[in-house]
C-alpha cells in the first residue's frame, strides 16, 4: 500500500520529524482497524511525504468479541428474564437477548451482562479510503496552514495525492483532491507527471524522474558528493553529521558544488566563519590535513545546473556578505571593554518576574560572582580567577558578534578575554560555563569553568522556582530540566565536588533572597532535581526501582547515590523480598500508632536457641561489618552483610524449616514491641541508605 501527499516545500526540520513519527501513526491506525502487515516505512522530500505498508492483508480477520453491558441486576429480572435495559443492550449489539451471558469483569464488582458476538472481517479496499484520510488529518505539524476555500490544514498546501493498494487506486478524497496514481517528478529536471504502477515501483519510478525519495539514499548521495569535492579541492570536509542530516531534507536531487571566500576573512575566529557557513547557509567547512580551516566550502544544490560556476559565485557572494558583517562586528567589539558590556547588561532583562532588584542579567552576574567566590574557598579553587571569570561570564551577550551569532555566546567571550589579556583559565571558563550544551555534550574541563557553570544553572533554577516558573508537563520554556541535568553531569564528573549540591543550593537561595527573591518551599525543587538524577541513572542502565530506593533516602551527593543504586541492583531477589517485608511490617506498626523502641530485651525471647535469639545475634554481627563498610562507602560490602542475614530473617518468618515462625504482632504487647524493636534494629542502618519499600522482587 502506498500513500503519497504532494505539497509545497516542507521545512527540513519538520520533514525530518515526520519521517520518524509517521510510521508509528500508520501502524496505530492499521492496528485499530485489525489490518496486519509486515512493516511500515516513511519516505519523503521537501515536496512530498509518503508511506509504504508492506504485505498489507486483503481483509480483516473475523472477530469473536465480548461486549460488556449493564450489571446483571439491571439486565435481568429476579426471575431470570431479560429486562428492557438488557434487551436494548442486546439490540444495540445485534444479538439475541437470550444469548446474553453473565461475567465477572476485571476492576468491577459483581456480575455484568455480556454480549457474545461475531464480527465478520471487512475488505481492506473498503476500509482504506477512510483510514488514509484519518492518517492525513492526524499528521501533527508544529505549524499548519489553510489555503484557498478548504478547511483542511497541513504544513503546506497539498497539490496531489497518490493512494494505491496493490495495483489499484484507493478512492481517497481529502484536502479537496481525489487520489490517483500520478505523482510528479523533479520540479526542474522532470516536471511532468509520473505514473506509479504500484508501491513496489514507487521509489524507482521517482528516481527515473530525478527524485530521490528515500532520505537514506539521499544521505549516501550527499556523502558521495562531499567525497568528490574533497578529491577535487585536495581538502577534507570538516565532519558534521548533523548538517548532513539537515541537508538531505533540503532538496530532491542533491548535487555538490564547492566555493571559496577571501582569505582575509580567516582573521576572524574560525567558530564565527563556520557558524556563518553552517547555521546561516548550510555550507560545509573545508580544512587542510592538519585540521586548519581553509578559505573553501562545499554545499549542495537541489538540482543539476548547466553552469555550476553561476551557482558557486552566488553562494560566494552571499557568504561574503555574512563574513563581512562578522569581520566588522569582531573588529568593533575589540574596541570595547568587558566593563562596557557589563554596564549594558544592567539594562538587559534576564527574568522580569524576579522583580526590579534581581531581574537584569547584571543582577544575575553579581549573584554568580558572590556565590562562586563563596564556594571557591571550600573546593580549593583560586578565588581571584573565579571572581574574574564570574564578572566576565555574560559580558559577550552585549557584543555585536553574539548579537549577530547568538550560538557563539561564550565562544566570543573567550576570544575577547584573550585579546584583553585576561588569564587563560578565565578566558576558557567564560566559554565553558555554558557547557554542557546538550545531552552527551562536552563538560567543562577547568575547575573555574565548572564552578561558574554550576552556579549559573542553580541561580536560574532557584530563581524560576521561587517565582512559580517551574516546568509543567512537557513545557519547559526556560530550559530548567536541561540546567538541572547539566548540574548533575558536572558533579558526577568531579567526585571531589560530589557533596557540593547542598552548599551550592543554599548559597544561591541566599543570594537571591538578598535581592528580594525568596524560595519558600524547597520540596518541589528537591523532587525536581531528584527526578533528573533518576533519569540520568536510567540512561546508565540502573533499574528504576533501584534508583528510587537509593534516591528516596539521599540524593544530594550524586556520586554516593549512584554507588548505592549500583550496589542495590546486585541484591538477590530473595533478600529483596524478605527485607521489603520487614520494612512494610514496621510501616504498618507505625500506621497503627505503635511506638517502636530501640532496645531489644533478649529475656523476652520465647525460648533459648530459637530464631529470635539467632536473629538477634546475627544482626549484631552484621551491624559490626556494616558500620566498617559504610565508613569506607563500600556499599557492595554493606549490602553483602545484609544479604547474609536473609536466611535467618526468612527462618524468623517461618521459612528454612522453622515451622510457623514468629508472630511479630503478638497479642502480648511486651513480646510484640520487643520483636518490632528487633526488626527495627535489623533494617534501620540499611534503610538510611536504601528504602527497601521501593524494591520489587526482581533484581
C-alpha positions as CSV (number, residue, x, y, z in Angstrom):
1,X,0.0,0.0,0.0
2,X,1.3,3.5,-0.9
3,X,0.1,6.9,0.2
4,X,1.9,10.0,-1.1
5,X,0.9,13.6,-0.2
6,X,2.4,16.0,-2.6
7,X,2.7,19.6,-1.4
8,X,4.7,22.8,-1.5
9,X,8.1,22.9,0.2
10,X,8.1,21.3,3.7
11,X,10.7,22.8,6.1
12,X,13.7,20.5,6.6
13,X,13.3,20.0,10.3
14,X,9.6,19.4,10.1
15,X,10.1,16.8,7.4
16,X,12.8,15.0,9.4
17,X,10.4,14.8,12.4
18,X,7.6,13.4,10.3
19,X,9.8,10.7,8.8
20,X,10.3,9.5,12.3
21,X,6.8,9.9,13.6
22,X,4.6,8.8,10.6
23,X,5.3,5.1,10.7
24,X,4.0,4.9,14.3
25,X,0.9,6.8,13.4
26,X,0.1,4.5,10.4
27,X,0.9,1.4,12.5
28,X,-1.6,2.5,15.2
29,X,-4.4,3.2,12.6
30,X,-3.8,-0.2,11.0
31,X,-3.8,-2.0,14.4
32,X,-7.1,-0.3,15.3
33,X,-8.5,-1.5,12.0
34,X,-7.2,-5.0,12.6
35,X,-5.2,-5.0,9.4
36,X,-2.0,-7.0,9.5
37,X,1.2,-6.1,7.6
38,X,4.9,-6.8,7.6
39,X,6.2,-3.3,8.1
40,X,5.7,0.5,7.6
41,X,8.2,2.8,6.0
42,X,8.1,6.6,5.7
43,X,9.7,8.3,2.7
44,X,9.8,12.0,1.7
45,X,11.4,15.0,0.1
46,X,10.6,18.7,0.6
47,X,7.7,18.3,-2.0
48,X,6.2,15.1,-0.8
49,X,5.5,12.9,2.3
50,X,4.9,9.2,1.6
51,X,4.4,6.0,3.5
52,X,4.6,2.4,2.2
53,X,3.0,-0.5,4.0
54,X,4.4,-3.9,3.1
55,X,2.3,-7.1,2.8
56,X,-0.9,-5.4,3.9
57,X,-3.6,-8.1,4.2
58,X,-6.6,-8.2,1.9
59,X,-9.2,-8.2,4.7
60,X,-9.7,-8.0,8.4
61,X,-9.8,-11.3,10.3
62,X,-13.2,-12.4,11.7
63,X,-13.5,-11.4,15.3
64,X,-15.3,-13.0,18.2
65,X,-15.7,-10.5,21.0
66,X,-17.4,-9.9,24.3
67,X,-19.1,-6.6,24.8
68,X,-19.7,-5.7,28.5
69,X,-23.1,-4.2,29.2
70,X,-25.0,-3.2,32.3
71,X,-24.8,-5.0,35.7
72,X,-26.8,-8.3,35.9
73,X,-29.1,-6.6,38.4
74,X,-30.2,-4.2,35.7
75,X,-30.1,-6.5,32.7
76,X,-32.0,-9.4,34.2
77,X,-35.2,-9.6,36.3
78,X,-35.2,-11.7,39.6
79,X,-37.0,-14.5,37.6
80,X,-34.1,-14.6,35.1
81,X,-35.9,-12.9,32.3
82,X,-34.2,-10.1,30.3
83,X,-35.2,-6.6,31.3
84,X,-35.8,-3.7,28.8
85,X,-32.3,-2.5,29.6
86,X,-30.9,-5.9,28.7
87,X,-33.0,-6.1,25.6
88,X,-31.8,-2.7,24.5
89,X,-28.2,-3.7,25.1
90,X,-28.7,-6.9,23.0
91,X,-30.4,-5.0,20.2
92,X,-27.6,-2.4,20.1
93,X,-25.0,-5.2,19.6
94,X,-27.1,-7.3,17.2
95,X,-27.5,-10.4,19.4
96,X,-30.5,-12.4,20.7
97,X,-31.4,-11.3,24.3
98,X,-31.5,-15.0,25.2
99,X,-27.8,-15.3,24.3
100,X,-26.6,-12.7,26.9
101,X,-24.1,-14.2,29.3
102,X,-23.1,-13.2,32.8
103,X,-19.5,-12.5,33.6
104,X,-17.2,-11.1,36.2
105,X,-15.3,-8.0,34.8
106,X,-11.8,-7.1,35.9
107,X,-11.8,-4.0,38.0
108,X,-15.5,-4.1,38.7
109,X,-17.6,-5.7,41.4
110,X,-20.4,-8.1,40.7
111,X,-21.6,-9.8,37.5
112,X,-22.3,-8.0,34.3
113,X,-24.3,-8.8,31.2
114,X,-22.1,-9.7,28.2
115,X,-23.0,-9.8,24.5
116,X,-21.1,-12.5,22.6
117,X,-20.9,-11.5,19.0
118,X,-19.0,-12.5,15.9
119,X,-17.8,-9.7,13.7
120,X,-17.1,-10.6,10.0
121,X,-13.9,-9.0,8.8
122,X,-14.2,-6.3,6.1
123,X,-12.4,-6.0,2.8
124,X,-9.2,-3.8,3.1
125,X,-10.1,-1.9,0.0
126,X,-13.3,-0.7,1.6
127,X,-11.5,0.4,4.7
128,X,-8.6,2.3,3.2
129,X,-10.2,5.5,2.0
130,X,-11.4,6.5,5.5
131,X,-8.3,5.1,7.1
132,X,-5.9,7.1,4.9
133,X,-7.9,10.2,5.2
134,X,-7.7,9.8,9.0
135,X,-4.0,9.3,8.8
136,X,-3.6,12.5,6.7
137,X,-5.7,14.5,9.1
138,X,-3.8,13.2,12.1
139,X,-0.3,14.2,11.0
140,X,0.8,16.7,13.5
141,X,2.9,19.7,12.5
142,X,4.4,22.5,14.7
143,X,2.6,24.9,12.4
144,X,-0.1,24.3,9.8
145,X,-2.0,26.4,7.3
146,X,-5.2,26.6,5.3
147,X,-5.3,27.6,1.7
148,X,-8.0,28.5,-0.8
149,X,-11.5,27.8,0.3
150,X,-10.5,24.5,2.0
151,X,-10.9,23.8,5.7
152,X,-8.1,21.3,5.5
153,X,-4.9,22.1,7.4
154,X,-1.5,20.8,6.5
155,X,2.1,22.1,6.8
156,X,1.9,23.4,3.2
157,X,-0.8,23.5,0.5
158,X,-1.4,20.0,-0.8
159,X,-1.1,19.7,-4.6
160,X,-1.6,16.0,-5.4
161,X,-2.4,12.6,-3.8
162,X,-1.3,9.1,-4.7
163,X,-3.0,6.2,-3.0
164,X,-2.5,2.6,-4.2
165,X,-3.3,-0.8,-2.8
166,X,-1.5,-3.4,-4.9
167,X,-2.0,-2.0,-8.4
168,X,-5.4,-0.4,-7.7
169,X,-6.1,3.2,-6.9
170,X,-7.6,3.8,-3.5
171,X,-10.6,6.3,-3.9
172,X,-9.2,8.6,-1.2
173,X,-10.8,12.1,-1.1
174,X,-9.0,14.6,1.1
175,X,-7.9,18.3,1.0
176,X,-10.2,18.9,-1.9
177,X,-8.3,16.3,-4.0
178,X,-9.1,12.8,-5.3
179,X,-6.1,10.4,-5.1
180,X,-4.8,8.8,-8.3
181,X,-1.6,7.1,-9.4
182,X,0.1,10.2,-10.8
183,X,2.9,11.6,-8.8
184,X,5.3,14.4,-10.0
185,X,8.9,14.4,-10.9
186,X,11.7,16.9,-10.1
187,X,10.4,20.5,-10.4
188,X,13.2,21.4,-12.9
189,X,14.7,18.2,-14.2
190,X,11.5,16.2,-14.8
191,X,8.5,18.4,-14.1
192,X,5.8,16.2,-15.6
193,X,3.5,13.6,-14.2
194,X,5.0,10.3,-13.1
195,X,2.8,7.2,-13.4
196,X,3.1,4.9,-10.3
197,X,2.1,1.3,-11.1
198,X,2.2,0.1,-7.5
199,X,4.0,0.6,-4.2
200,X,6.9,-1.6,-5.3
201,X,7.7,0.6,-8.3
202,X,7.3,3.9,-6.4
203,X,11.0,4.6,-5.4
204,X,12.4,3.5,-8.8
205,X,9.7,5.4,-10.8
206,X,10.6,8.7,-9.0
207,X,14.3,8.0,-9.3
208,X,13.8,7.9,-13.0
209,X,12.1,11.3,-12.7
210,X,15.2,12.7,-10.8
211,X,13.6,12.5,-7.4
212,X,15.4,10.5,-4.7
213,X,12.5,9.9,-2.3
214,X,14.4,7.7,0.2
215,X,16.2,10.0,2.6
216,X,18.9,7.4,3.4
217,X,19.8,7.2,-0.3
218,X,20.0,11.0,-0.4
219,X,22.3,10.8,2.6
220,X,24.6,8.4,0.7
221,X,24.5,10.7,-2.3
222,X,25.4,13.8,-0.2
223,X,28.3,11.9,1.3
224,X,29.5,10.8,-2.1
225,X,29.2,14.3,-3.5
226,X,31.3,15.6,-0.5
227,X,33.9,13.0,-1.1
228,X,34.1,14.1,-4.8
229,X,34.6,17.7,-3.7
230,X,37.3,16.6,-1.3
231,X,39.2,15.0,-4.2
232,X,38.7,18.0,-6.4
233,X,39.8,20.6,-3.9
234,X,42.5,18.5,-2.1
235,X,40.9,19.4,1.2
236,X,38.7,17.5,3.6
237,X,35.2,18.3,4.8
238,X,35.0,19.0,8.5
239,X,32.9,16.2,10.0
240,X,29.3,17.4,10.6
241,X,26.8,14.6,10.6
242,X,24.1,16.9,12.0
243,X,24.4,19.2,9.0
244,X,24.3,16.2,6.6
245,X,21.1,15.1,8.3
246,X,19.6,18.6,7.7
247,X,20.9,19.0,4.1
248,X,19.4,15.7,2.9
249,X,15.9,17.3,3.5
250,X,16.6,20.5,1.6
251,X,16.3,19.0,-1.9
252,X,15.1,16.1,-4.0
253,X,18.3,15.5,-6.0
254,X,21.4,16.8,-4.2
255,X,24.5,17.8,-6.3
256,X,27.6,19.2,-4.7
257,X,29.4,22.4,-5.6
258,X,32.5,24.0,-3.9
259,X,33.2,27.6,-3.4
260,X,35.7,29.9,-1.8
261,X,36.0,33.2,0.2
262,X,38.6,35.9,0.7
263,X,41.5,34.6,2.8
264,X,41.4,37.9,4.7
265,X,38.3,36.6,6.5
266,X,40.4,34.0,8.2
267,X,41.5,36.7,10.6
268,X,38.0,36.3,12.2
269,X,37.8,33.4,14.7
270,X,37.0,30.2,12.8
271,X,34.0,29.5,15.0
272,X,32.4,32.6,13.5
273,X,33.2,31.6,10.0
274,X,32.0,28.0,10.5
275,X,28.8,29.3,12.1
276,X,28.1,31.7,9.3
277,X,28.6,28.9,6.8
278,X,26.8,26.1,8.7
279,X,23.9,27.8,10.5
280,X,23.0,30.5,8.1
281,X,23.9,29.0,4.7
282,X,24.1,25.2,5.3
283,X,27.6,25.1,3.9
284,X,30.2,22.6,4.9
285,X,33.6,23.9,6.1
286,X,36.7,22.6,4.4
287,X,40.0,22.1,6.2
288,X,43.6,21.0,5.4
289,X,45.2,17.8,6.5
290,X,46.2,19.4,9.8
291,X,42.7,20.5,10.6
292,X,43.2,24.2,9.9
293,X,40.2,25.9,8.4
294,X,40.6,26.7,4.6
295,X,39.0,29.5,2.7
296,X,36.9,27.0,0.8
297,X,33.5,25.5,1.4
298,X,31.1,22.8,0.0
299,X,27.4,23.0,-0.4
300,X,24.5,21.0,-2.0
301,X,22.4,22.3,-4.9
302,X,18.9,20.8,-5.2
303,X,19.3,20.1,-8.9
304,X,21.7,19.8,-11.8
305,X,22.5,23.1,-13.5
306,X,24.1,23.9,-16.8
307,X,26.7,26.2,-15.3
308,X,27.7,25.3,-11.7
309,X,30.0,28.3,-11.7
310,X,27.0,30.6,-11.6
311,X,25.7,28.9,-8.5
312,X,29.1,28.9,-7.0
313,X,29.5,32.7,-7.5
314,X,26.1,33.3,-6.0
315,X,26.9,31.2,-2.9
316,X,30.2,33.0,-2.5
317,X,28.5,36.4,-2.7
318,X,26.0,35.5,0.0
319,X,28.7,34.2,2.3
320,X,31.0,37.2,1.7
321,X,28.2,39.5,2.9
322,X,27.8,37.3,6.1
323,X,31.5,37.2,6.7
324,X,31.9,41.0,6.1
325,X,29.3,41.6,8.8
326,X,31.2,39.2,11.1
327,X,34.5,40.8,10.5
328,X,33.0,44.2,11.2
329,X,31.5,43.1,14.5
330,X,34.7,41.4,15.6
331,X,36.7,44.5,14.9
332,X,34.3,46.8,16.6
333,X,33.9,44.5,19.6
334,X,37.6,44.5,20.3
335,X,37.4,48.3,20.7
336,X,35.2,47.8,23.7
337,X,35.9,46.6,27.2
338,X,34.2,44.0,29.4
339,X,33.2,46.8,31.7
340,X,31.4,48.5,28.8
341,X,29.4,45.3,28.1
342,X,28.6,44.6,31.7
343,X,27.1,48.1,32.0
344,X,24.8,47.3,29.1
345,X,23.7,44.0,30.9
346,X,22.3,46.1,33.7
347,X,19.6,47.1,31.2
348,X,19.0,43.6,29.7
349,X,16.2,41.6,31.4
350,X,17.0,38.0,32.4
351,X,13.7,37.2,34.1
352,X,11.1,40.0,34.7
353,X,9.2,38.1,37.4
354,X,12.3,38.3,39.7
355,X,11.5,41.9,40.4
356,X,13.4,45.1,39.9
357,X,16.2,44.3,42.2
358,X,17.0,40.9,40.6
359,X,15.6,40.7,37.1
360,X,18.5,42.0,35.0
361,X,21.4,40.0,33.6
362,X,23.7,42.4,35.5
363,X,22.0,41.3,38.8
364,X,22.5,37.7,37.8
365,X,26.2,38.3,37.1
366,X,26.7,39.8,40.6
367,X,24.9,36.8,42.2
368,X,27.1,34.4,40.3
369,X,30.2,36.2,41.4
370,X,29.1,36.2,45.1
371,X,28.1,32.6,45.2
372,X,31.1,31.3,43.1
373,X,33.6,33.2,45.3
374,X,31.9,31.8,48.4
375,X,32.1,28.2,47.1
376,X,35.6,28.5,45.8
377,X,37.0,28.6,49.3
378,X,35.5,25.1,50.1
379,X,36.8,23.4,47.0
380,X,40.3,25.0,47.0
381,X,39.8,27.0,43.8
382,X,41.7,30.2,43.0
383,X,39.3,32.9,44.3
384,X,40.7,35.6,42.1
385,X,40.3,33.6,38.9
386,X,36.8,32.6,39.9
387,X,35.8,36.2,40.6
388,X,37.3,37.4,37.3
389,X,35.5,34.7,35.3
390,X,32.2,35.3,37.1
391,X,32.4,39.0,36.4
392,X,33.1,38.4,32.7
393,X,31.0,35.3,32.0
394,X,27.9,37.1,30.4
395,X,29.6,40.2,29.0
396,X,29.8,39.0,25.4
397,X,26.0,38.8,25.3
398,X,26.1,42.6,24.8
399,X,28.7,42.3,22.0
400,X,27.9,42.8,18.3
401,X,29.2,39.4,17.2
402,X,26.9,37.5,19.7
403,X,24.0,39.7,18.6
404,X,24.6,38.5,15.1
405,X,25.5,34.9,16.0
406,X,23.8,34.1,19.3
407,X,25.0,30.5,19.3
408,X,28.5,31.8,19.8
409,X,27.8,33.1,23.3
410,X,30.8,32.2,25.5
411,X,33.0,31.4,22.4
412,X,33.3,35.1,21.6
413,X,33.8,35.9,25.2
414,X,36.8,33.6,25.3
415,X,38.3,35.3,22.3
416,X,37.7,38.8,23.6
417,X,39.1,37.8,27.0
418,X,42.3,36.6,25.4
419,X,42.5,39.8,23.4
420,X,42.0,41.8,26.7
421,X,44.9,39.9,28.3
422,X,42.9,38.0,30.9
423,X,44.4,34.8,32.3
424,X,43.9,31.8,30.1
425,X,41.7,29.9,32.6
426,X,39.4,32.9,32.9
427,X,39.1,33.1,29.1
428,X,38.4,29.4,28.8
429,X,35.9,29.5,31.8
430,X,33.8,32.2,30.1
431,X,33.2,29.7,27.2
432,X,33.0,26.6,29.4
433,X,30.4,28.0,31.8
434,X,27.8,27.4,29.0
435,X,28.8,23.7,28.9
436,X,27.3,21.1,28.6
437,X,25.2,22.5,25.7
438,X,23.1,19.4,25.4
439,X,22.8,15.7,26.2
440,X,26.1,13.9,25.7
441,X,27.9,17.3,25.0
442,X,31.3,18.1,26.4
443,X,31.6,19.1,30.1
444,X,33.8,21.9,31.5
445,X,37.4,21.0,31.8
446,X,38.7,23.8,34.0
447,X,37.6,24.0,37.6
448,X,36.8,27.6,37.2
449,X,34.5,27.0,34.2
450,X,32.8,24.1,36.0
451,X,32.1,26.1,39.1
452,X,30.7,29.1,37.2
453,X,28.5,26.6,35.2
454,X,27.1,25.1,38.4
455,X,26.4,28.5,40.0
456,X,24.8,30.0,36.8
457,X,22.4,27.0,36.4
458,X,21.4,26.8,40.1
459,X,20.7,30.5,40.1
460,X,18.4,30.1,37.2
461,X,16.6,27.1,38.7
462,X,16.1,28.6,42.2
463,X,15.0,31.9,40.8
464,X,12.4,30.4,38.5
465,X,11.0,28.1,41.2
466,X,10.8,31.0,43.6
467,X,8.5,32.9,41.2
468,X,6.4,30.0,40.1
469,X,8.1,29.3,36.7
470,X,8.9,25.6,37.3
471,X,8.4,23.2,34.3
472,X,4.9,21.8,33.8
473,X,4.2,18.6,31.7
474,X,6.3,18.8,28.6
475,X,6.6,22.6,28.8
476,X,10.0,23.9,29.9
477,X,10.4,27.3,28.3
478,X,13.4,28.3,30.5
479,X,15.3,25.1,30.0
480,X,15.3,24.2,33.7
481,X,15.4,20.4,33.1
482,X,18.4,20.8,30.9
483,X,20.1,23.0,33.5
484,X,19.5,20.5,36.3
485,X,20.8,17.7,34.2
486,X,23.9,19.8,33.5
487,X,24.5,20.3,37.2
488,X,24.3,16.6,37.9
489,X,26.6,15.7,35.0
490,X,29.2,18.2,36.2
491,X,29.1,16.9,39.8
492,X,29.2,13.3,38.7
493,X,32.3,14.0,36.6
494,X,34.0,15.6,39.6
495,X,33.8,13.1,42.6
496,X,35.7,15.6,44.8
497,X,32.8,18.0,44.3
498,X,30.0,15.5,44.7
499,X,28.8,16.9,48.0
500,X,28.7,20.5,46.6
501,X,25.0,20.4,45.8
502,X,23.8,21.5,49.2
503,X,26.1,24.5,49.7
504,X,25.5,25.4,46.1
505,X,21.8,25.4,46.6
506,X,21.9,27.2,49.9
507,X,24.2,29.9,48.7
508,X,22.2,30.5,45.5
509,X,19.0,30.7,47.6
510,X,20.6,33.2,50.0
511,X,21.9,35.4,47.2
512,X,18.5,35.6,45.6
513,X,16.9,36.3,48.9
514,X,19.2,39.3,49.4
515,X,17.8,40.7,46.1
516,X,14.2,40.1,47.3
517,X,13.6,36.7,45.7
518,X,12.7,34.2,48.3
519,X,12.2,30.4,47.7
520,X,9.8,29.4,50.5
521,X,9.1,25.8,49.5
522,X,12.1,23.6,48.7
523,X,10.2,20.4,48.4
524,X,9.2,20.8,44.7
525,X,12.7,21.9,43.8
526,X,14.3,18.9,45.5
527,X,11.9,16.5,43.9
528,X,12.7,18.2,40.5
529,X,16.4,17.5,41.0
530,X,15.8,14.0,42.3
531,X,13.8,13.2,39.2
532,X,16.5,14.5,36.8
533,X,19.1,12.3,38.6
534,X,16.7,9.4,38.4
535,X,16.7,9.9,34.6
536,X,20.5,10.0,34.4
537,X,20.7,6.7,36.3
538,X,18.1,5.2,34.0
539,X,20.3,6.2,31.0
540,X,23.2,4.5,32.7
541,X,21.2,1.2,32.9
542,X,20.3,1.3,36.6
543,X,16.8,-0.2,37.1
544,X,14.2,2.4,38.2
545,X,13.3,0.7,41.4
546,X,16.9,0.5,42.5
547,X,17.4,4.2,41.7
548,X,14.2,5.0,43.6
549,X,15.4,3.0,46.6
550,X,18.7,5.0,46.7
551,X,17.3,8.4,45.9
552,X,14.4,8.2,48.4
553,X,16.9,8.4,51.3
554,X,19.5,10.9,50.0
555,X,20.1,12.4,46.5
556,X,22.3,15.5,47.1
557,X,25.6,13.6,46.7
558,X,25.1,12.1,43.2
559,X,28.3,10.0,43.2
560,X,27.3,8.4,46.5
561,X,23.7,7.9,45.3
562,X,25.0,6.3,42.1
563,X,27.2,3.9,44.1
564,X,24.3,3.0,46.4
565,X,21.9,2.4,43.5
566,X,24.5,0.3,41.7
567,X,25.0,-1.9,44.8
568,X,21.3,-2.2,45.4
569,X,20.9,-3.6,41.9
570,X,23.1,-6.6,43.0
571,X,20.9,-7.6,45.9
572,X,19.3,-11.0,45.1
573,X,15.6,-11.4,44.7
574,X,15.0,-13.4,47.9
575,X,16.8,-10.8,50.0
576,X,14.8,-8.0,48.4
577,X,11.5,-9.7,49.2
578,X,12.3,-10.5,52.8
579,X,13.7,-7.1,53.7
580,X,10.8,-5.3,51.9
581,X,8.5,-7.4,54.1
582,X,10.4,-6.2,57.2
583,X,10.1,-2.6,56.2
584,X,6.4,-2.9,55.4
585,X,5.7,-4.6,58.8
586,X,7.4,-1.6,60.6
587,X,5.4,0.8,58.4
588,X,2.1,-0.9,59.3
589,X,3.0,-0.8,63.0
590,X,3.6,3.0,62.8
591,X,0.3,3.3,61.0
592,X,-1.3,1.7,64.0
593,X,0.3,4.4,66.2
594,X,2.6,1.8,67.8
595,X,5.8,3.2,69.4
596,X,8.8,1.2,68.1
597,X,11.7,1.3,70.6
598,X,15.4,0.9,70.0
599,X,16.1,-1.5,72.8
600,X,15.8,-5.3,72.4
601,X,15.5,-7.4,75.6
602,X,16.7,-11.0,75.0
603,X,15.0,-12.0,78.2
604,X,11.7,-11.7,76.3
605,X,12.6,-14.1,73.6
606,X,10.3,-17.2,73.8
607,X,12.9,-19.9,74.1
608,X,16.7,-20.2,74.3
609,X,18.2,-21.0,70.9
610,X,15.1,-20.2,68.9
611,X,15.0,-18.0,65.8
612,X,14.7,-14.8,67.9
613,X,18.0,-15.5,69.6
614,X,19.6,-16.4,66.3
615,X,18.4,-13.3,64.5
616,X,19.4,-11.0,67.4
617,X,23.0,-12.5,67.4
618,X,23.2,-12.3,63.6
619,X,22.0,-8.7,63.5
620,X,24.7,-7.7,66.0
621,X,27.4,-9.4,63.9
622,X,26.1,-7.9,60.7
623,X,26.0,-4.4,62.1
624,X,29.6,-4.5,63.1
625,X,30.5,-5.4,59.5
626,X,28.1,-2.8,58.1
627,X,29.5,0.1,60.1
628,X,33.0,-0.5,58.9
629,X,32.0,-1.0,55.3
630,X,29.8,2.1,55.4
631,X,32.6,4.3,56.7
632,X,34.5,3.3,53.5
633,X,31.4,3.8,51.4
634,X,31.9,0.2,50.3
635,X,28.2,-0.3,49.5
636,X,28.5,-3.8,47.9
637,X,30.1,-4.9,51.3
638,X,27.3,-3.1,53.2
639,X,24.6,-4.9,51.4
640,X,26.5,-8.2,51.5
641,X,26.3,-8.0,55.3
642,X,22.5,-7.6,54.8
643,X,22.2,-10.4,52.3
644,X,24.0,-12.8,54.7
645,X,21.1,-12.1,57.2
646,X,18.5,-13.2,54.7
647,X,18.3,-16.9,55.7
648,X,18.0,-16.1,59.3
649,X,15.3,-13.5,58.7
650,X,13.4,-16.0,56.5
651,X,13.6,-18.5,59.3
652,X,12.3,-15.8,61.7
653,X,9.2,-15.5,59.5
654,X,8.8,-19.3,59.2
655,X,11.0,-20.3,56.3
656,X,14.0,-22.7,56.1
657,X,12.3,-25.5,58.0
658,X,11.3,-23.4,61.1
659,X,7.7,-24.3,61.4
660,X,5.3,-21.4,62.0
661,X,8.0,-18.8,62.6
662,X,7.5,-15.9,64.9
663,X,4.3,-13.8,65.2
664,X,5.6,-10.3,65.2
665,X,2.3,-8.7,66.0
666,X,1.7,-10.9,69.1
667,X,-1.3,-10.2,71.3
668,X,1.2,-9.7,74.2
669,X,2.3,-6.1,73.9
670,X,5.7,-6.8,75.5
671,X,6.5,-9.6,73.0
672,X,5.2,-7.5,70.1
673,X,7.2,-4.4,71.0
674,X,10.4,-6.4,71.5
675,X,10.0,-8.1,68.1
676,X,9.3,-4.8,66.4
677,X,12.5,-3.4,68.1
678,X,14.4,-6.4,66.8
679,X,13.2,-5.8,63.2
680,X,13.9,-2.1,63.6
681,X,17.5,-2.8,64.6
682,X,17.8,-5.1,61.7
683,X,16.8,-2.7,58.9
684,X,17.4,0.8,60.2
685,X,21.1,1.1,59.3
686,X,20.3,-0.1,55.8
687,X,17.2,1.9,55.4
688,X,19.3,5.0,55.9
689,X,21.0,4.3,52.6
690,X,18.2,2.4,50.7
691,X,14.5,2.4,51.1
692,X,13.5,-1.3,50.7
693,X,9.9,-0.4,50.3
694,X,10.7,0.8,46.8
695,X,12.1,-2.5,45.7
696,X,10.3,-5.2,43.8
697,X,11.3,-8.9,43.8
698,X,13.4,-9.0,40.7
699,X,17.0,-8.0,41.0
